[in-house]
Amino acid sequence: MKQKMNKQSPAPERNKATRSVFIGAKVTPLQKEYIKSQAEQCGMSVSDYLLACAYHYQPKPRLTKEETDLLQNLDNCRSDLVKYTSALRGMSTKQRMTMFNQIPFMVGWLKELGSVAESVCQFLNAVKERNKIPSNEKSEE
């Protein structure tokens, strides 16, 4: 029955049609406040939030101001790591030997540093992604 319902319900198409049909639901004042606060935490309107939930998508809460500041600090650290890596790669082998005096350690360190920088970039991109209303296209095939 779930599959049948999915095939009958149209996928949300933000670019093709304007949402103009109203669906109402009776809720208690406490439920209304809860839904509104959940939508706000996710950076979404109540309509977008409820529509996303109807398509079995769990919107992610947005970051708090403190978390955003920490994330910016992490991004700055990543930037510094990338600059250090580039500077070290630009040095001659002799300069690196003088600086670190252990080539195997230096090579391992550069590999780890590059891996950490890439992981931080992936994390930053993941948390910056906005919540979306999911599409139901896969169910319609």
C-alpha positions as CSV (number, residue, x, y, z in Angstrom):
1,M,0.0,0.0,0.0
2,K,2.9,2.3,0.7
3,Q,4.2,1.9,-2.8
4,K,0.8,2.6,-4.2
5,M,0.6,5.8,-2.2
6,N,4.0,6.9,-3.4
7,K,3.1,6.4,-7.0
8,Q,0.0,8.4,-6.7
9,S,1.5,11.3,-4.8
10,P,3.3,13.8,-7.1
11,A,6.9,14.6,-6.4
12,P,7.5,18.1,-5.0
13,E,8.6,20.3,-7.9
14,R,9.7,23.7,-6.7
15,N,10.8,25.0,-10.1
16,K,7.9,23.7,-12.1
17,A,4.8,24.6,-10.0
18,T,3.9,27.0,-7.3
19,R,2.5,25.4,-4.2
20,S,-1.0,26.9,-4.0
21,V,-3.1,24.1,-2.4
22,F,-3.6,24.3,1.4
23,I,-3.7,21.2,3.6
24,G,-4.7,21.8,7.2
25,A,-4.3,19.7,10.4
26,K,-5.7,20.2,13.8
27,V,-3.0,20.2,16.5
28,T,-2.7,21.3,20.1
29,P,-1.0,24.7,20.8
30,L,1.9,22.7,22.3
31,Q,2.3,20.6,19.1
32,K,2.1,23.7,17.0
33,E,5.0,25.3,19.0
34,Y,7.0,22.1,18.8
35,I,6.6,21.8,15.0
36,K,7.4,25.5,14.6
37,S,10.6,25.2,16.8
38,Q,11.7,22.1,14.9
39,A,11.3,23.9,11.6
40,E,13.2,27.0,12.9
41,Q,16.0,24.8,14.2
42,C,16.3,23.3,10.6
43,G,16.2,26.7,9.0
44,M,13.0,25.8,7.2
45,S,9.5,27.2,7.0
46,V,6.8,25.1,8.7
47,S,5.4,24.2,5.3
48,D,8.7,23.0,4.0
49,Y,9.4,21.1,7.2
50,L,6.1,19.3,7.2
51,L,6.4,18.5,3.5
52,A,9.9,17.1,4.0
53,C,8.6,15.0,6.9
54,A,5.7,13.7,4.8
55,Y,8.3,12.4,2.3
56,H,10.1,10.5,5.2
57,Y,13.0,12.9,5.2
58,Q,14.5,13.9,8.6
59,P,15.7,17.5,8.2
60,K,19.0,18.3,9.9
61,P,19.1,21.0,12.6
62,R,21.1,24.1,11.6
63,L,24.2,25.0,13.6
64,T,23.9,27.3,16.6
65,K,25.9,30.6,16.7
66,E,28.6,28.9,18.9
67,E,28.8,25.9,16.5
68,T,29.1,28.2,13.5
69,D,32.0,30.0,15.2
70,L,33.7,26.7,16.0
71,L,33.2,25.7,12.4
72,Q,34.7,28.9,11.1
73,N,37.7,28.3,13.4
74,L,38.0,24.8,12.0
75,D,37.9,26.2,8.5
76,N,40.7,28.6,9.4
77,C,42.8,25.8,10.8
78,R,42.2,23.8,7.6
79,S,43.3,26.8,5.6
80,D,46.5,27.1,7.6
81,L,47.2,23.4,7.2
82,V,46.8,23.7,3.4
83,K,49.2,26.7,3.4
84,Y,51.8,24.8,5.5
85,T,51.5,21.7,3.2
86,S,52.0,23.9,0.1
87,A,55.0,25.6,1.6
88,L,56.6,22.4,2.7
89,R,56.0,20.8,-0.8
90,G,57.7,23.9,-2.3
91,M,60.9,23.4,-0.3
92,S,63.8,21.5,-1.8
93,T,64.8,18.2,-0.2
94,K,67.8,19.7,1.3
95,Q,65.7,22.5,2.9
96,R,63.3,19.9,4.3
97,M,66.2,17.7,5.6
98,T,67.6,20.8,7.4
99,M,64.3,21.7,8.8
100,F,63.1,18.3,10.0
101,N,66.2,16.1,9.6
102,Q,64.0,13.1,9.1
103,I,62.7,12.6,5.6
104,P,60.6,9.5,6.3
105,F,58.8,11.3,9.1
106,M,58.3,14.4,6.9
107,V,56.8,12.3,4.1
108,G,54.4,10.5,6.5
109,W,53.5,13.8,8.1
110,L,52.7,15.4,4.7
111,K,50.4,12.5,3.8
112,E,48.6,12.7,7.1
113,L,48.3,16.4,6.8
114,G,46.8,16.2,3.3
115,S,44.3,13.5,4.5
116,V,43.2,15.6,7.5
117,A,42.8,18.7,5.3
118,E,40.6,16.7,2.8
119,S,38.5,15.3,5.7
120,V,37.9,18.8,7.1
121,C,36.9,20.1,3.6
122,Q,34.4,17.2,3.3
123,F,33.0,17.9,6.7
124,L,32.6,21.6,6.0
125,N,30.8,21.0,2.8
126,A,28.5,18.5,4.4
127,V,27.4,20.8,7.2
128,K,26.9,23.8,4.9
129,E,24.4,22.0,2.8
130,R,20.9,23.3,3.2
131,N,17.9,21.1,4.1
132,K,15.9,20.2,1.0
133,I,12.4,18.9,0.4
134,P,13.1,15.4,-1.0
135,S,12.0,14.3,-4.4
136,N,9.8,11.3,-4.9
137,E,11.2,10.6,-8.4
138,K,12.7,7.1,-7.5
139,S,9.3,5.8,-6.4
140,E,7.6,7.0,-9.6
141,E,9.9,5.0,-12.0
